[in-house]
Amino acid sequence: MLDYHRVLLADKARTLAYRDALRRVVKPDDVVLDLGSGSGILAFFAREAGARRVFAIEQGPMADVIAFLHKDVELFHEESTKVELPERATVLVTETLGTFGLQEQILSLVIDARARLLAPGATLVPRRVTLCAVPVELPLDHEHAVGWWNKERYGVDFSRLRMFAANALVNADVPERAYLAAPAEIIDVDLTAVTDSTVSGTATFQIARDGTLHGFGGWFTATLADGIKLANREPHDTHWKQAFLPIEHPVAVTRGTEVTLALQTHDGKSWRWRGRIGDTDFDQTTMLALPPPL
């Protein structure tokens, strides 16, 4: 537990971006809610920025760390959907961001918080999360995640599991040299206004070089405040990797091939990516990541 949060705290790009955003938006009379507080560092930054009152919500065991370290923060050791605050917050800060932005259910958490825990017109940090995608050539990652299941191992034929393995969102390093086209924004969420935790978008790409398309790379850009953004596009710039959405069967592509991608997620819990690569259709979903129960 502590080692995981050590990694988060050691990520200076992430941590200092949030500190700078809170310094920019917090005013002396503000009440700040830190949702999914973890180590409590963002609650500490809010207090440091001059907030009149700071609430921290943390449902996991790190709540004990917050109580131990931050005596001037009002702690709720509970799921945020079950919390009632003594007064509504004027600023919400949350770092419930996954590799592809939405996997930690930031959509449903923020929608609920806006309805019950925030004052009208409250400031959100982040206020926007944008997902980008790009067709990629990642043979080693595809082999590791999908192709590995093709071979008989220890006398057992695992090949029937390949289809399930191909329907998973994989964390991977996605360097620019793997891009087969220019990246595109595919889902853009305004957290101050979103009302549905199911979001979707589409993008069209023109392949820029000959190669083999193994799937799609993805990352997020979070707008924390005016002029302050946090992104995980480049490997090793933050503690986050990038997302890899494999297709089951890689497709050879040539320069000029048109690729379409439709992406949908339900609150970051399930994902569907489908579209067309030249004349080849694909349709995959994390709902198929495991064989059905008997």
C-alpha positions as CSV (number, residue, x, y, z in Angstrom):
1,M,0.0,0.0,0.0
2,L,2.6,2.5,1.0
3,D,4.9,1.5,-1.9
4,Y,2.1,2.3,-4.4
5,H,1.6,5.7,-2.9
6,R,5.4,6.3,-2.8
7,V,5.3,5.8,-6.6
8,L,2.5,8.4,-6.9
9,L,4.2,10.9,-4.6
10,A,7.5,10.4,-6.5
11,D,5.8,11.3,-9.7
12,K,6.7,15.0,-9.7
13,A,4.9,15.8,-13.0
14,R,1.6,14.6,-11.5
15,T,2.0,15.9,-8.0
16,L,3.4,19.4,-8.8
17,A,0.8,19.9,-11.5
18,Y,-2.0,19.3,-9.0
19,R,-0.2,21.6,-6.4
20,D,0.1,24.4,-9.0
21,A,-3.6,24.0,-10.0
22,L,-4.8,24.2,-6.4
23,R,-2.6,27.3,-5.8
24,R,-4.2,28.9,-8.8
25,V,-7.9,28.1,-8.0
26,V,-8.2,28.0,-4.2
27,K,-9.4,31.2,-2.5
28,P,-9.3,32.0,1.3
29,D,-13.1,31.3,1.8
30,D,-13.1,28.1,-0.2
31,V,-14.2,24.7,1.1
32,V,-12.2,22.0,-0.7
33,L,-13.2,18.4,-1.1
34,D,-10.4,15.9,-2.0
35,L,-12.2,12.9,-3.4
36,G,-10.2,9.6,-3.3
37,S,-7.6,11.3,-1.1
38,G,-5.0,8.5,-0.9
39,S,-2.1,9.9,1.0
40,G,-3.9,13.2,1.6
41,I,-1.3,15.2,-0.3
42,L,-3.8,17.1,-2.4
43,A,-5.8,17.9,0.8
44,F,-2.6,19.2,2.3
45,F,-2.0,21.3,-0.8
46,A,-5.5,22.7,-0.6
47,R,-4.9,23.7,3.0
48,E,-1.5,25.2,2.1
49,A,-3.2,27.2,-0.7
50,G,-5.4,28.9,2.0
51,A,-8.7,27.0,2.0
52,R,-10.9,27.7,4.9
53,R,-11.9,24.1,5.3
54,V,-10.8,20.8,3.7
55,F,-12.7,17.5,3.5
56,A,-10.9,14.3,2.5
57,I,-12.8,11.2,1.4
58,E,-10.9,7.9,1.3
59,Q,-12.6,4.6,1.5
60,G,-9.4,2.5,1.6
61,P,-6.9,1.8,4.4
62,M,-4.9,5.0,3.5
63,A,-7.5,6.9,5.4
64,D,-5.5,6.0,8.5
65,V,-2.5,7.7,6.9
66,I,-4.5,10.9,6.3
67,A,-5.6,10.9,10.0
68,F,-2.0,10.3,11.1
69,L,-0.4,13.0,8.9
70,H,-3.0,15.7,8.3
71,K,-4.7,16.9,11.6
72,D,-6.3,19.9,10.0
73,V,-8.2,17.9,7.4
74,E,-11.7,16.6,8.1
75,L,-11.6,12.9,7.1
76,F,-14.4,10.6,5.9
77,H,-13.4,7.0,5.8
78,E,-16.2,5.9,3.5
79,E,-17.3,5.6,-0.2
80,S,-18.0,9.1,-1.5
81,T,-21.5,8.1,-2.6
82,K,-22.3,7.4,1.1
83,V,-20.9,10.6,2.5
84,E,-22.9,13.7,3.6
85,L,-20.7,16.8,4.2
86,P,-21.5,19.4,6.9
87,E,-21.3,22.0,4.2
88,R,-21.0,21.9,0.4
89,A,-17.6,22.3,-1.1
90,T,-16.7,25.1,-3.5
91,V,-13.7,23.3,-4.9
92,L,-13.4,19.6,-5.8
93,V,-10.0,18.0,-6.4
94,T,-9.7,14.4,-7.4
95,E,-6.9,12.3,-8.8
96,T,-9.0,9.3,-9.7
97,L,-7.3,8.9,-13.1
98,G,-6.3,5.6,-14.7
99,T,-3.9,4.9,-17.6
100,F,-6.7,5.6,-20.1
101,G,-8.1,8.4,-17.9
102,L,-11.5,6.9,-16.8
103,Q,-10.7,3.5,-15.3
104,E,-11.1,4.7,-11.7
105,Q,-14.7,5.7,-12.2
106,I,-14.0,9.4,-12.2
107,L,-17.2,10.0,-14.2
108,S,-19.7,8.5,-11.8
109,L,-17.9,9.9,-8.8
110,V,-17.9,13.4,-10.1
111,I,-21.5,13.3,-11.3
112,D,-22.6,12.2,-7.8
113,A,-20.4,14.8,-6.0
114,R,-21.7,17.6,-8.2
115,A,-25.3,16.6,-7.3
116,R,-24.8,16.1,-3.5
117,L,-21.5,17.5,-2.2
118,L,-20.7,20.6,-4.2
119,A,-22.0,24.1,-4.1
120,P,-23.4,25.5,-7.4
121,G,-20.7,26.7,-9.6
122,A,-18.0,24.8,-7.8
123,T,-14.5,24.6,-9.4
124,L,-13.4,21.2,-10.4
125,V,-9.7,20.0,-10.6
126,P,-9.5,18.5,-13.2
127,R,-12.4,20.1,-15.1
128,R,-11.8,18.2,-18.3
129,V,-10.4,14.8,-19.4
130,T,-9.6,14.1,-23.0
131,L,-8.7,10.7,-24.4
132,C,-6.5,10.4,-27.5
133,A,-5.9,7.3,-29.6
134,V,-3.5,6.2,-32.4
135,P,-3.1,3.1,-34.5
136,V,0.1,1.3,-33.5
137,E,2.6,-1.3,-34.5
138,L,3.5,-3.1,-31.3
139,P,4.5,-6.7,-32.2
140,L,6.1,-7.6,-28.9
141,D,3.3,-6.2,-26.8
142,H,0.7,-8.0,-28.9
143,E,2.7,-11.3,-28.7
144,H,2.9,-10.9,-25.0
145,A,-0.8,-10.2,-24.4
146,V,-2.5,-12.1,-27.2
147,G,-0.1,-14.3,-29.2
148,W,1.3,-16.0,-26.1
149,W,-1.8,-18.1,-25.8
150,N,-1.4,-19.7,-29.3
151,K,1.1,-22.3,-28.2
152,E,0.5,-25.5,-26.3
153,R,2.1,-25.2,-22.9
154,Y,2.8,-28.0,-20.4
155,G,0.7,-30.3,-22.5
156,V,-2.4,-28.0,-22.5
157,D,-3.8,-26.3,-25.6
158,F,-4.5,-22.7,-24.4
159,S,-5.3,-21.4,-27.9
160,R,-9.1,-21.1,-27.2
161,L,-8.2,-18.3,-24.7
162,R,-6.6,-16.1,-27.3
163,M,-10.0,-14.4,-28.2
164,F,-10.5,-13.5,-24.5
165,A,-7.0,-12.2,-24.1
166,A,-7.5,-9.9,-27.2
167,N,-10.5,-8.2,-25.5
168,A,-8.6,-6.6,-22.7
169,L,-7.2,-3.1,-22.2
170,V,-3.5,-3.6,-21.6
171,N,-1.0,-1.2,-19.9
172,A,2.0,-0.7,-22.1
173,D,4.7,1.7,-23.2
174,V,3.6,3.2,-26.5
175,P,6.5,5.2,-28.0
176,E,6.0,7.6,-30.9
177,R,8.0,5.3,-33.2
178,A,5.1,2.8,-32.9
179,Y,2.6,5.2,-34.3
180,L,1.2,4.3,-37.7
181,A,-0.7,7.6,-38.1
182,A,-1.2,10.9,-36.4
183,P,-3.0,10.7,-33.1
184,A,-6.5,12.0,-32.7
185,E,-8.8,13.1,-29.8
186,I,-11.6,10.5,-29.5
187,I,-13.5,11.3,-26.3
188,D,-13.6,14.7,-24.6
189,V,-15.4,14.9,-21.2
190,D,-16.3,18.2,-19.5
191,L,-16.5,17.1,-15.9
192,T,-18.3,20.3,-14.9
193,A,-21.3,19.3,-17.2
194,V,-21.2,15.5,-17.9
195,T,-24.4,13.8,-16.8
196,D,-23.9,10.2,-18.1
197,S,-21.1,7.9,-17.1
198,T,-21.2,6.2,-20.5
199,V,-19.3,8.2,-23.0
200,S,-18.2,7.5,-26.6
201,G,-16.4,9.0,-29.6
202,T,-15.0,8.3,-33.0
203,A,-11.9,9.1,-34.9
204,T,-10.6,8.5,-38.5
205,F,-6.9,8.0,-39.3
206,Q,-4.8,7.9,-42.5
207,I,-2.0,5.4,-42.2
208,A,1.3,7.3,-42.7
209,R,3.7,4.3,-43.4
210,D,3.6,0.7,-44.3
211,G,3.4,-1.7,-41.4
212,T,1.3,-4.0,-39.3
213,L,-1.5,-2.7,-37.2
214,H,-1.7,-4.5,-33.8
215,G,-4.2,-2.3,-32.1
216,F,-4.5,1.2,-30.7
217,G,-2.5,3.2,-28.2
218,G,-4.3,5.6,-25.9
219,W,-3.6,8.2,-23.2
220,F,-5.4,11.0,-21.4
221,T,-4.9,14.7,-21.0
222,A,-6.5,16.2,-17.9
223,T,-7.1,20.0,-17.8
224,L,-6.5,20.9,-14.1
225,A,-6.8,24.7,-14.4
226,D,-6.1,27.5,-16.8
227,G,-2.8,26.7,-18.4
228,I,-2.1,23.6,-16.4
229,K,-2.5,20.2,-18.0
230,L,-1.4,16.7,-17.1
231,A,-0.9,14.0,-19.7
232,N,0.6,10.6,-20.0
233,R,1.3,10.5,-23.7
234,E,5.0,10.0,-23.4
235,P,6.4,6.8,-21.8
236,H,8.1,7.5,-18.5
237,D,7.0,11.2,-18.2
238,T,4.6,10.1,-15.4
239,H,4.1,7.0,-13.3
240,W,1.2,6.0,-15.7
241,K,1.9,3.9,-18.7
242,Q,-0.3,4.1,-21.8
243,A,-3.3,2.0,-22.8
244,F,-3.0,-0.6,-25.6
245,L,-6.2,-1.8,-27.1
246,P,-5.2,-4.8,-29.2
247,I,-7.1,-6.3,-32.1
248,E,-7.2,-10.1,-32.1
249,H,-5.7,-10.5,-35.6
250,P,-3.0,-8.0,-36.7
251,V,-3.6,-6.3,-40.1
252,A,-1.0,-5.4,-42.7
253,V,-1.5,-1.7,-43.7
254,T,0.0,0.5,-46.4
255,R,0.4,4.3,-46.5
256,G,-2.9,5.9,-47.2
257,T,-5.1,3.1,-45.7
258,E,-8.1,4.6,-43.9
259,V,-8.7,3.4,-40.3
260,T,-11.9,4.3,-38.3
261,L,-12.2,3.7,-34.6
262,A,-15.3,4.0,-32.4
263,L,-14.6,3.9,-28.7
264,Q,-17.1,3.6,-25.9
265,T,-16.8,3.1,-22.1
266,H,-19.2,2.7,-19.3
267,D,-17.5,4.6,-16.5
268,G,-14.1,3.1,-17.3
269,K,-15.4,-0.3,-16.1
270,S,-16.0,-1.7,-19.6
271,W,-14.6,-0.7,-23.0
272,R,-15.6,-1.4,-26.6
273,W,-13.4,-0.5,-29.6
274,R,-14.7,-1.3,-33.1
275,G,-14.2,0.0,-36.6
276,R,-12.6,-0.7,-39.9
277,I,-9.0,-1.0,-41.1
278,G,-9.1,-0.7,-44.9
279,D,-11.5,-3.5,-45.8
280,T,-11.2,-5.4,-42.4
281,D,-13.8,-4.9,-39.7
282,F,-13.0,-5.4,-36.0
283,D,-15.3,-5.2,-32.9
284,Q,-13.9,-5.9,-29.4
285,T,-15.0,-5.4,-25.9
286,T,-13.6,-6.0,-22.4
287,M,-16.9,-7.7,-21.6
288,L,-15.3,-10.6,-23.4
289,A,-12.0,-10.5,-21.4
290,L,-12.9,-13.7,-19.5
291,P,-14.6,-16.9,-20.5
292,P,-18.3,-17.1,-19.5
293,P,-18.9,-19.0,-16.2
294,L,-20.1,-22.6,-16.5
